[in-house]
Amino acid sequence: MTAVTITKFQVDREIAWTVAGVARPSMGHVYGYLLEPTDGTTVVTSYYDWSGVSHEWKEADIFPVISEATLRATLGVLERNVIRCDDVAEG
């Protein structure tokens, strides 16, 4: 089981989070989306930040934990959820 902790939230601008397992704390990496409203739509940039990872984890040479392709796929998941929410709201 994992737990997600929101580390940054700015309405319509940014959301970031870290992931931790039940048996071990977060490794210190953060994932996030930057949101840039433009002409009735929003440009979304996915990012990850390994700068907070401890020396121990950096030496383990396991980063990135998630591949670039997997991170890119999260943008599709986000888009489908936003569209679904818009469809429900319009009802």
PELIN-V593131 format. One record per residue. N is the residue number from 0. RES is the residue in one letter. PHI is phi in whole degrees, -180 to 180 (* if undefined). OMEGA is omega in whole degrees, -180 to 180 (NA if undefined). NEAR is the number of other C-alpha atoms within 10 Angstrom. Layout:
n: <N	N>
res: <RES	RES>
phi: <PHI	PHI>
omega: <OMEGA	OMEGA>
near: <NEAR	NEAR>
This chain:
n: <0	1	2	3	4	5	6	7	8	9	10	11	12	13	14	15	16	17	18	19	20	21	22	23	24	25	26	27	28	29	30	31	32	33	34	35	36	37	38	39	40	41	42	43	44	45	46	47	48	49	50	51	52	53	54	55	56	57	58	59	60	61	62	63	64	65	66	67	68	69	70	71	72	73	74	75	76	77	78	79	80	81	82	83	84	85	86	87	88	89	90>
res: <M	T	A	V	T	I	T	K	F	Q	V	D	R	E	I	A	W	T	V	A	G	V	A	R	P	S	M	G	H	V	Y	G	Y	L	L	E	P	T	D	G	T	T	V	V	T	S	Y	Y	D	W	S	G	V	S	H	E	W	K	E	A	D	I	F	P	V	I	S	E	A	T	L	R	A	T	L	G	V	L	E	R	N	V	I	R	C	D	D	V	A	E	G>
phi: <*	-122	-126	-105	-118	-72	-105	-155	-149	-128	-50	62	-131	-163	-140	-137	-152	-123	-121	-133	-87	-65	-85	-145	-72	-57	-77	106	-87	-130	-112	-167	-126	-98	-114	-127	-63	-147	42	80	-136	-136	-87	-115	-116	-87	-142	-140	-131	-98	-64	-91	-72	-67	-56	-57	-72	-62	-68	-70	54	-112	-94	-75	-69	-116	-68	-60	-63	-67	-62	-62	-63	-64	-65	-66	-62	-60	-59	-62	-70	-66	-63	-62	-63	-64	-64	-67	-64	-78	38>
omega: <179	177	177	177	177	-178	179	177	174	-177	178	-178	-174	168	180	-178	174	-177	178	174	180	-176	-179	-179	177	176	179	178	-176	173	178	174	169	-177	-179	179	179	173	176	178	179	173	-178	176	176	177	172	-176	-180	-173	180	-179	-179	179	180	-180	178	178	-180	176	180	-178	2	179	180	-177	177	180	179	177	179	180	179	178	176	177	179	-179	-180	179	178	179	179	178	178	180	179	-179	-179	175	NA>
near: <6	12	12	12	13	14	12	13	13	10	8	11	13	16	17	20	16	20	17	16	12	10	8	8	12	17	17	15	19	21	17	20	20	17	18	14	12	8	7	5	9	13	11	17	13	17	14	17	14	15	10	11	15	12	8	9	12	15	9	8	9	9	13	12	9	10	10	11	8	9	14	13	12	13	15	11	10	13	12	12	12	12	11	12	12	11	10	9	8	7	6>
